[in-house]
Structure formats: C-alpha cells, structure tokens
Amino acid sequence: MTVSNETTTRAVLVGLIGADIQMSKSPALHEREGALQRLDYRYELLDLAARGLPATALPDLLAEEEARGFAGSNITHPCKQTVIEYLTDLSDDARMLGAVNTVVFENGKRTGHNTDWYGFFENFRRGLPDVPRHRAVLLGAGGAGVAVAHAAMKLDIEHLAIFDQDNARASTLAEDLNSRFSAERAFAITDVGEAMRSADGLIHATPTGMKNYPGLPIEESWLEPRHWVAEIVYMPLVTELLALATRLGCRTLPGGGMTVFQAAAAFKLFSGIEPDAERMSAHFTELCKAAS
C-alpha cells in the first residue's frame, strides 16, 4: 500500500468538465484516496448540462477553475478534443492522440495529458489477458476512441477495424495509427456486421449505453458467443451491450477498470503522489455496488 510521507495536510482542488456527469464516481474515488494520502483533496463537477451551458462554454469553465486555484481538471465527453485549443502545452501522449482527458494548471500554464489510453490498456491486460487478438472491431473514433485505439495497438491487436458515424474521422484515426506504429494494422470500415464475422472481439468506445444514450451500439445478431467484448462506458456498469454479451456467453470487460486506472494516473498528475490503484479499484467496486 502506498501512503504519503507528508505530515501536514495539503489542499488539492480538482474538477471534471463534461456533460451529464452528475452520476460520476470520480469525486468519491479521488477524494477517498486523497484523504488516505493525508491530503485535503476536493473534486468538483462542472457539468455543462446541469448549468444549462453549451459545449462552447468550455473556455469559461477552464478560466473559472484557474481563477479558483484548481490544481487541474479531468475532461470528458464532449470536450476531449475541443479542449486542446485552449491549452498551453500537451504531453507526448496527448499530442500523439489528439485528445485530452486531464489538464494540469501550474505556473500559469495549462498542460493537457491523456490517461485514458493507459486506463484501457491496463484494464484489458488484467481482465482479458489471454483472448485472441488477431482481429478486433472498434466502435467510435472520437476522443475516447482515439485513446482506446492507441491502447489496442499497444496490446498487439493485429488488425483493428474502426467504425465511426463520421467515416472520415475513422479513416484519419486509422492513418494516424498506421503511421505511428509503422504498420498497416488499422483501417476504417463502413459495414460493422461484415467485420464482426471475422473478428475475435469488439471494443465499444461511444456514449451508447449511458443513461442519456440508451440502447445497443450494434445489431444483436452480429454478436456471437466466440466474441470477446470490451466496454468503456461504466455508468451503468452493466450496459445493454455487456448484458447481451453475457447472455450469449461472451467474455466481457466492463468499463469500470478503465475508469479506475485512468483516475489513478490523473491523481498522480494532480497531486504529485503515487496512489494505491488496487485500493482505488476496491473502492470503485464498493461505489458500484452501493449504486446498484
């Protein structure tokens, strides 16, 4: 167990900017770990929907956080890519991925980071360690999809078929991945059903399945018991997609683990302290059980 050696309490104020985030477990997850690390750690939600604001209000929310002395902020849907133009600098990961989920405020600068890819990578590595990785279908090429696709390459998935409602966005992501990893391993598709017939598994990286975006992201008939299914949505923890996959006998990976591991990485960026990721994972499970 990792515990801070600090003997005095240090205040750390951080936030989360996004839409429809009132059910987020990030405040509880960060705050308990902060308390156990002997920090006066507070985590606030700056919810576009709750405030009745459009996504274009993002720069005002960033300015508000800076003015109030925030150490940094997590960024979620729909701001992970649009936030970049309001930042001073980007970490190598964020620059490479073109998406930011964590902003650190320090010395008058705003530095964007991406801990999403690591969150998915670590969750998959632990939760689906021995599944076949020859071919996979990725749904979604937005901010989260970009990070997940990077992780998929790092996980040695040999062929990644990417679908997005905006085919140009899927094509751009595939080109970026192939350039970054010096191999023709990713490609954009328009027919998910066809791709699923030869795929080992499905990675879901769209908002479908969240409370305000109910439903399935695919046709039921496309999923077979031989497929594995990796989800990034964690509210609810069991999405309609995961429920269907479980009924069919597929191996599944809930999105909660990605949330935990990206949160642990963000906690370190905000506080400078290495958190206890296992402890945070156990707490996340408690939070999910209490909410169910």
C-alpha positions in Angstrom: 0.0 0.0 0.0 1.4 3.4 -1.0 0.9 6.1 1.6 2.2 9.7 1.5 5.0 10.6 4.0 3.6 14.1 4.4 2.9 15.1 7.9 0.9 18.2 7.1 -2.3 18.4 5.2 -2.0 19.9 1.7 -5.1 21.2 -0.1 -5.7 19.9 -3.6 -8.8 21.1 -5.6 -9.6 19.5 -8.9 -12.6 19.2 -11.2 -14.3 17.4 -14.0 -15.7 19.2 -17.0 -18.2 17.5 -19.3 -21.9 17.0 -20.0 -24.3 14.9 -17.9 -21.7 13.9 -15.3 -23.8 14.1 -12.1 -23.5 10.3 -11.6 -19.7 10.3 -12.0 -17.9 8.3 -9.4 -14.7 10.3 -9.9 -15.3 12.7 -6.9 -15.7 9.8 -4.4 -12.8 7.9 -6.0 -10.4 10.8 -5.9 -11.4 12.2 -2.6 -11.1 9.0 -0.6 -7.7 8.3 -2.0 -6.7 11.8 -1.3 -7.8 11.5 2.4 -5.9 8.3 2.8 -2.8 10.1 1.3 -3.3 12.8 4.1 -4.4 15.4 1.6 -7.3 17.9 1.9 -8.5 16.7 -1.5 -11.7 18.1 -3.2 -13.1 17.1 -6.5 -15.9 19.2 -8.1 -18.2 18.6 -11.1 -18.5 21.4 -13.7 -21.4 19.9 -15.6 -22.4 21.6 -18.8 -25.9 20.1 -18.7 -26.5 20.9 -15.1 -25.5 24.5 -15.7 -27.5 24.7 -18.9 -24.4 25.5 -20.9 -23.4 24.6 -24.4 -20.1 22.8 -25.1 -18.8 26.2 -26.3 -18.7 27.3 -22.7 -15.6 25.1 -22.1 -13.1 28.0 -22.1 -15.1 29.8 -19.5 -15.1 26.8 -17.2 -11.3 26.4 -17.6 -10.9 30.0 -16.7 -13.2 29.5 -13.7 -11.1 26.6 -12.4 -7.8 28.6 -12.8 -9.3 31.6 -11.0 -10.4 29.4 -8.1 -7.0 27.8 -7.7 -7.7 24.3 -9.1 -4.6 22.1 -9.4 -6.2 20.6 -12.6 -9.2 19.1 -14.2 -10.4 16.0 -15.8 -12.1 16.4 -19.2 -14.8 14.2 -20.6 -17.4 14.0 -23.4 -17.9 16.2 -25.4 -14.7 18.2 -24.7 -11.8 15.8 -25.0 -10.7 17.1 -28.4 -12.0 20.7 -28.4 -10.2 21.5 -25.2 -6.8 21.3 -26.9 -7.1 24.8 -28.5 -7.4 26.3 -25.0 -4.2 24.7 -23.6 -0.6 26.0 -23.3 1.1 22.7 -23.9 0.5 18.9 -24.4 2.2 15.8 -23.0 3.6 13.5 -25.6 0.7 11.1 -25.3 -1.9 13.9 -25.6 -0.1 15.4 -28.6 0.1 12.0 -30.3 -3.5 11.1 -29.6 -5.0 14.5 -30.3 -7.3 14.1 -27.2 -7.0 15.2 -23.6 -8.8 13.9 -20.5 -6.6 15.6 -17.9 -5.4 19.2 -17.6 -2.9 20.4 -15.1 -2.7 24.0 -14.1 0.8 25.1 -12.9 2.8 28.3 -13.0 0.2 30.0 -15.3 0.3 27.2 -17.8 -2.4 24.6 -18.9 -0.9 21.3 -19.8 -3.0 18.6 -21.4 -2.5 14.9 -20.7 -4.2 11.7 -21.8 -4.5 8.9 -19.2 -7.4 7.2 -21.0 -5.2 5.0 -23.2 -3.3 3.7 -20.1 -6.6 3.1 -18.3 -7.9 0.9 -21.1 -4.6 -0.8 -21.6 -4.2 -1.8 -18.0 -7.9 -2.9 -17.7 -7.6 -5.1 -20.8 -4.3 -6.5 -19.7 -5.7 -7.6 -16.4 -9.2 -8.5 -17.4 -8.8 -10.2 -20.8 -5.2 -11.4 -20.7 -5.5 -14.5 -22.9 -8.1 -13.7 -25.5 -7.2 -13.9 -29.2 -6.0 -10.6 -30.6 -5.9 -11.2 -34.4 -8.8 -9.1 -35.4 -11.0 -6.6 -33.4 -13.7 -4.1 -34.3 -13.6 -0.7 -32.6 -16.8 1.4 -32.5 -16.1 5.1 -32.1 -13.2 7.3 -33.3 -13.9 10.3 -31.1 -11.8 11.4 -28.1 -12.2 8.1 -26.2 -11.9 6.0 -29.3 -8.6 7.6 -30.2 -7.1 6.7 -26.8 -8.6 3.2 -26.9 -7.3 2.6 -30.4 -3.8 3.5 -29.3 -4.1 1.1 -26.4 -5.3 -1.6 -28.8 -2.1 -1.2 -30.9 -0.1 -1.4 -27.7 -2.0 -4.6 -26.8 -0.8 -6.2 -30.0 -4.1 -6.4 -31.7 -3.0 -7.3 -35.2 -5.9 -5.9 -37.3 -8.2 -3.1 -36.0 -11.3 -2.3 -38.0 -12.6 1.2 -37.0 -16.2 2.3 -37.4 -17.5 5.8 -36.8 -20.6 7.6 -37.9 -18.2 10.1 -39.4 -16.2 7.8 -41.8 -13.6 10.5 -42.4 -12.8 10.6 -38.7 -12.4 6.8 -38.7 -10.1 7.0 -41.8 -8.0 9.7 -40.2 -7.6 7.6 -37.0 -6.6 4.6 -39.0 -4.0 6.6 -40.9 -2.6 8.1 -37.7 -2.3 4.7 -36.1 -0.6 3.1 -39.1 1.9 6.0 -39.3 2.5 5.9 -35.5 3.1 2.2 -35.3 4.8 1.8 -38.8 2.4 -0.9 -39.9 -0.8 -1.3 -41.9 -2.8 -2.7 -38.9 -5.8 -0.3 -38.7 -8.4 0.5 -41.3 -11.7 2.3 -41.5 -14.9 0.3 -42.2 -18.5 1.1 -43.1 -20.0 -2.4 -42.5 -19.7 -3.4 -38.9 -21.8 -6.6 -39.4 -19.4 -7.8 -42.0 -16.3 -7.0 -39.9 -17.7 -8.8 -36.9 -17.9 -12.1 -38.9 -14.1 -12.3 -39.0 -13.4 -10.5 -35.7 -12.2 -12.0 -32.4 -13.7 -9.2 -30.4 -15.5 -5.9 -30.1 -14.3 -2.7 -28.4 -17.0 -0.2 -27.7 -15.9 3.5 -27.4 -19.1 5.6 -28.0 -21.6 7.0 -25.4 -24.2 4.5 -26.4 -25.4 2.7 -23.3 -25.0 5.6 -21.0 -28.2 6.9 -19.2 -28.9 9.6 -21.7 -27.8 7.4 -24.7 -29.6 4.1 -24.1 -29.6 1.2 -26.4 -27.2 -1.2 -28.2 -24.4 0.1 -30.5 -24.7 -2.9 -32.8 -27.4 -5.3 -34.1 -27.9 -8.3 -31.7 -27.3 -10.8 -34.5 -23.8 -9.5 -35.1 -22.5 -10.8 -31.7 -21.6 -14.4 -31.2 -20.5 -16.4 -28.2 -17.0 -16.7 -29.5 -16.5 -12.9 -29.4 -15.0 -11.0 -26.5 -16.5 -7.6 -25.7 -14.6 -4.7 -24.1 -16.7 -1.7 -22.9 -15.6 1.8 -21.9 -19.0 3.0 -20.6 -19.2 2.5 -16.8 -22.5 4.2 -15.9 -24.3 1.9 -15.8 -21.5 -0.7 -15.0 -23.5 -3.3 -16.9 -24.6 -1.7 -20.2 -27.1 -3.2 -22.6 -24.1 -4.4 -24.7 -22.5 -6.2 -21.8 -25.8 -7.7 -20.7 -26.3 -9.1 -24.2 -22.7 -10.4 -24.4 -23.1 -12.1 -21.0 -26.3 -13.8 -22.1 -24.5 -15.1 -25.2 -21.6 -16.4 -23.2 -19.0 -13.9 -24.5 -16.1 -13.0 -22.4 -16.6 -9.4 -21.2 -14.6 -6.5 -19.9 -16.6 -3.8 -18.0 -15.6 -0.2 -18.4 -15.1 0.4 -14.7 -11.5 -0.8 -14.7 -10.5 1.8 -17.4 -12.0 4.5 -15.2 -10.0 3.3 -12.2 -6.6 3.2 -13.9 -7.0 6.5 -15.8 -8.1 8.0 -12.5 -5.1 6.7 -10.7 -2.8 8.2 -13.3 -4.7 11.6 -13.2 -4.5 11.6 -9.4 -0.7 11.4 -9.6 -0.6 14.3 -12.1 -2.8 16.5 -9.9 -1.1 15.7 -6.5 2.4 14.5 -7.3 1.7 11.4 -5.2 1.5 7.8 -6.5 -1.9 6.5 -5.5 -2.8 2.9 -4.5 -4.5 1.7 -7.6 -5.6 -1.6 -6.1 -7.2 0.3 -3.2 -9.0 2.7 -5.6 -10.2 -0.4 -7.6 -11.7 -1.9 -4.4 -13.4 1.4 -3.6 -14.8 1.7 -7.1 -16.4 -1.7 -6.7 -17.9 -0.6 -3.4 -19.3 2.5 -5.1 -20.9 0.5 -7.9 -22.5 -2.0 -5.5 -23.9 0.8 -3.4 -25.4 2.4 -6.5 -27.0 -0.8 -7.9 
